[in-house]
Structure formats: C-alpha cells, structure tokens
Amino acid sequence: MPAARLHDGAALDVTVLDGPHADAPTVLLPVSTRLVDGPQAEAARAWGADPNLGHALASGLVEAGYRVLAADYEGHLAEHPKPTTLTADAVAADLVAVADAAGTERFAYYGYSWLALAGLQLALRTDRLTGLAMGGYPPLGGPYEAMLTVTRAAHDLAVAHRDAPPPATGAAPEPGDWDSVEMTASPEQTRQYVTLYESLRGFDDRASLGLDVPRLAFVGEDDDITYGPGWGDVEVVIAGAVRSHRGELETHGWRVETMPGRDHLSAMRAEAVLPLLVPWLDSRPVLGRAGVVMRPLPRPAVCPPGRPS
C-alpha cells in the first residue's frame, strides 16, 4: 500500500482501487474505505450517518468504471492532529501528496462538507484536476466566518473538558441536533480546524468562478445548520448560499443540484451522491493541461460588499 508524505512529514496510507480498464479515469476520495461494525457503527447510525460511506462511494465508482484513490485524511487528522499547521495551503499540498503517492498525474476530486472546501482550495492551487465535485459546502457565499466561530467554540469546549470524565451514556441522539453533541475531541484536534478557518479569513470565494475544470456542486435542500449558545449562536448557511448564487455559478460553468428533503447528513449518503456524481463524471470533458505547478491563491484584504461572510 503506498503512503503519502504529508506537509508535516507524517505518512498517510493510500488505497488504490483499480477500475475495469487500465486507462480508467481516476477519482480521489479523501475518506476511509474500511468497513466498520460494532458500537462505533451503531453510534454513527444513531446520529443519522453511514459508518461505511467511503466503502460504498468507492465501490460504486469502481463499478461505474473508475479508478479510485482513497485516503482517510479526516481519520488521520483525528489520530495525528496538526493544531498549528493545518492551513488551506497545507491541506491542498496534502491532497496532491495522495495523488503523488499513487503515481497519478491527473484526477478528479470529490469531497463533502469541509472536505469539499478542501477540494476547492486544491483546485485553486493546481492544474492537475480533471474535475471538482463539492457536496455540502457552497462554492460561492461559503460560511467561512460562521465556521470559524463554530470551530473556536468547539476548541473552547475541548479545552474546558480536557480533564473531565467521559460523558455518561444518555438518550439516543436526534439526527441533526447539533446541540446534543458531546465534546469528546481533544484541544489539539479542535485547534487544527480553527487554524484552517483562520487561514481562510479574507479568502474571496469568487475565485471559484474562474476555475477552468468541470465543476459540480450539490447540497441537501434543508442543509442550513443552526448552532445554539454552546457553539456561538450562529447559523451555517449552506443550502441558502447555493440557492442565492445558483444563477451566477451556472453562468460560470458550475453544475448545481439540490436534493429535496435532505439535510447535511442525509445528502452525503452514497445512495444520494452516486446518482449525481457518476453521470456527471461520465459526461464531463477533461479540461486544462497536466502539470505539477501549485498556483498561488489570491487573498484580497476585504470581502466584496454583499457577500455572506
């Protein structure tokens, strides 16, 4: 199994699932393909998530004729947090390292939620992508300031609970009830996401309109998340941002889809994603040229007027 060398020198295992043909186009998925069972899986299902999402996505793409590169980037960050170095530049470099470890020059990328944000940062820094698919995070009007507030609140809670005993098992969680989440992450785990969103302060996501690769963005129709007092009293507007900017995104070449009746968790499930992702991959042209140059990201001092912060 190849291993990517990340920005801090750490190794991340890369799983390569070959397609049916030697020249099958490649899709990079920054997720685990490991099958999970037992209490960990049941806890995920109780919350409304699919514990085996990565496996289902990768299997579906291989069956559709694609080669898949998969790496459990989020799981690696949980086990080996990078509290001071997880900037947008570092994340993009890490994703390029995954492709390099597999000897892959050209690849499409799909990520969901903050991993969709990571894909946008990747696309702005390299010309090796053949396509970018973002789920659960708006390419334009993204909730960067709101997420900075949420991640700072999460870090404050993690610091406060550093020496607290493990939470007692209570009532089953209500899917989508973010205020019911117990803080079990360490300060180091939460601080790395503060670092990420701090690195994106002042980022003008109108840069997403200038990308020259095929692009897909999708969200659940009900994917706007309200956090209570413990998380900063903020609303993370995801579906609303996509609705507001849909016309502009489509004018600039984005394919935009909303999923009726789905929220942030249900819109990420394989049975919702694959019917959008596979036909889009099948129909997209391959634009741009192969290369290894990491492009610098323009960072204006202020956000344009009227743009959600």
Secondary structure, DSSP 4 states (H G I P E B T S, - for coil): --EEE-TTS-EEE-EEE--SSTT--EEEE-S------SHHHHHHHHHT--TTHHHHHHHHHHHTT-EEEE--HHHHHHHS--TTT--HHHHHHHHHHHHHHTT-SSEEEEEETHHHHHHHHHHTTBS-EEEEEEESS-SSS--HHHHHHHHHHHHHHHHHTTTSPPPPP-SPPPTT-GGG----S-HHHHHHHHHHHHHTTT--GGGGGG--S-EEEEEETT-EEE--GGGTS-EEESHHHHHHHHHHHHHTTEEEEEETT--TTGGGSHHHHHHHHHHHHHH----S-----BPPPP--SSPPTT---
